[in-house]
């Protein structure tokens, strides 16, 4: 986790230095005064909130990959991508056009397919565990076997008598 944090801090510092040399902050200052309806204060709060939120999101994803697998992290990022598409439509009033529909459907489909695959795999593992531990549902076979033994013992008594 510390390594991920160091990489994120280094990437943030590198991007900040690049923006400073390229004049990106002056562009942001102009955008905050002209292009943002809520004013400069809310513009900068939004920017800082987005930076912190994305850093936490990537830290959480790195933690998930560390504790589980890379596949699980990728699946959760796919689900977040679909949530971002829908969130942009709901919160910001973006148009839900064809590209966003396809993106949201594919993200949902991929996530649901993965969850269903986990469900099927867990069911198969439960069945395999029952076979190994001897907890199978062989009650019908045992009943049939015991019934035939009783019939044979009755038949032997008839023959002997």
Secondary structure, 3 states (H helix, E strand, C coil): CHHHHHHHHHHHHHHHHHHHHHCHHHHHHHHHHHCCCCCHHHHHHHHHHHHHHHHHHHHHHHHHHHHCCHHHHHHHHHHHHHHHHHHHHHHHCCCCCHHHHHHHHHHHHHHHHHHHHHHHHHHHHHHHHHHHHCCCCCHHHHHHHHHHHHHHHHHHHHHHC
